[in-house]
Amino acid sequence: MLALRKTQAGFGLEALEVPEPGAPGPGEVTVRVEAVGICGSDVHAYEWTDGYGHMVPYLPLTMGHEFAGRVVAAGPGAAVATGTRVSVHPRVVRGDGSIAWPGDPRARGERLTLGLTTDGGFAAQVNVPAGNVLPLPEAVDAELGALVEPLAVASEAVLVGEVGLGDTVLVLGPGTIGQGLALMARAAGAGRVIVAGRADQPRYAVLRQLGFHDIVDVAEGSLADQVLALTGGKPVDFVLEATGHPSSITDALPVLRREGVLVVAGIHAAPLSLPLTVFVRNRHQLRASHGSEPRTWERVIALLAREPEAYRPMITHRLPLDRGLEGFELARQRAASKVILIP
């Protein structure tokens, strides 16, 4: 079968023929992949930017961690019926197969991530622990099921920040995670959501389709000046970051209200230089969010089932797996917002 593989440290990815995964082992299921998204993390690994050297001991491997499909085989002890449509949580503990959920504090063993440190979903089939699959309701098709992972990452950050009813939220970054942050902040009751980016018209167009029209382009002027112009000079309650650029955090602090919360969800290759005296005097709260918990996936799937078409504009390109490298270049050059590959 065809698979997109990271074979060595350095730029690039290879489309290779590899054997099918074989029969699932105890506590495993085989998932036939029907849709898999290209994530910003995938693009960083493709480019081999700083922060992905942890993959080296696990290479070569098949990438892809945002995917959904159908269970076509179940190993001994796997309580998932064949034919079940599922989304797949990428966090794996290789050890005690009795653990029902990834991230369970009782879990013991090597912690891995599908598509980054063990084989993932850029292939026709993959074997995964049965505890990593979440059934999809009828209203959520495979391509929406592939959005569950990035939406859950965004939802987790909104939960970490404790965004609530009527709050004003500034989202840094208009990409998939930024779009998810905006959507999940709105779902949490935020009264206003402002999204900031830099010269990213394709993603601004997606945000407008999703119903967000307060968009700030820092290529056209100061972030603080533009945000405060929108709010009438009133600071925002929360800043949610998904840029991967530390400077965006310091640029946003002047518009964050006293005792406001800034949640960092991006992966950063450089350190943050923080004006600590101002930070302390304003009692700002800096929090971090990474990944997502199973309960958050369940909430996101419920939101998708309630209003599936509200999320579909996030997907701008759909390509067969054999055009996957083209999809990576579209994402890398920011010519696409979310690319879904169909094995």
MORA-V110880 format. One record per helix or strand. SS is the DSSP state (2 for helix, 1 for strand). FROM is the first residue (numbers start at 1). TO is the last residue. Records with the same first field share a line. If there is no record, write none. Layout:
# MORA-V110880
SS=FROM-TO  FROM-TO
This chain:
# MORA-V110880
1=2-6  14-17  28-37  61-62  66-74  85-88  91-95  109-114  118-118  123-123  125-129  133-135  168-172  192-197  215-217  236-241  256-264  285-288  315-320  338-342
2=40-47  53-58  130-132  142-145  148-161  176-187  201-209  218-220  223-231  246-253  276-281  294-306  309-312  321-332
